Amino acid sequence: MSRTPQSRKAESHDRIVEAAARAIRLRGYAGVGVAEVMKEAGLTHGGFYAHFDSRDALLVAALERAGRESVENLGKAAERHALKGHSAFRSLVESYLADDLLKSLDAGCPVAALGCDMPRQSAPVREASALRVQRLIAGIRNTLPAASQAGASVIAATLVGTLQLARALGDNDEGRSLLATTRKALLLQHDR
């Protein structure tokens, strides 16, 4: 049984968004070129507008995909930590600040990867970026039912900033030490 044209288009669309989601985390918004994304997706540049009205529409879709992947990965990690009897908050902190994210720039939370670029984007991309930040804060708040919105915001800023600084230091003892120190501090303060 052959695939329908609509299913082929949906598969192509998914490959484009997947390639763009990796690209925004790896190279930032400015590093996402339509031609490169289409090539990575195995498609021609000319087919782009059959899927998106604009590059900004692609960036919004890529941010949503990257965010969804990040949440799914954190959820899987939470399941593994729950088997060890760890709290949801501990799972979040240990997964968000995992050492392997120092060498995997195309993985992890898009807020940490794109934070500095977010305010410089077009209105639709800024709105999608703000929504992603709000979802991160809400996710943290859900792991700490007693946490206030302000408290969850401080924890989100700590997580994002720590990952950014550790990546700036590099995949080395200094970067890993910063991650470990912040994990320990957050858990001592908030993991009751």
C-alpha positions, 0 to 999 in steps of 0.5 A: 500500500503506497503512501498518500501525497498528504502523508508524504507532505506530513512526513516531509514537514516533520523532517523539516521541523526536526532539522530546524529544532536541532539547528536552533539549539546548535546554532541559535535563531540566526544560524538557521538557514532555510537552504541548510534545513531543507538540505538536512531534511533531504528536500530541495530549497524550493519546496520550503514554501509548500510547508511554511509561509516564512522563515519565522513560521519555521522558527516558531515550529522549531522552537515548539518541537525543541521544547516538546522534545526537551519536556519528553526527555525530562519526563523520561528522566523523571521516570528513571529517577522515580524508580530510585525514589527521587522527587520530581524536582530532583529529577528535573534539576539533575536532568536539566543540568546533566553533564552530557549536555555540555557536549550535546549543544543540539539537545536540551532546553531551547530556552538555555540555547536561545535565551540571549537571542529571544528578544532580538526576534520578530514578534511571532518568534518572541511570543513563541519564545516567551511561551516557552519560558512560561512553560519552563517556569510552570513545569518547575512549579509543578515539581514544587507545589508549594513554590510561588511563581516568583520562586519557580522563576528564580529556579528557572533562571538558575537552571538556564543561566547555569547551563549557559555558563557551563557550556561557555566554560566547556565540556571539561572539569570547570564546566562539570563542576559548575553544573554539580555545584548548582545541582547540589545547591538547588537540591539542598535548598528546595528538595525536601 
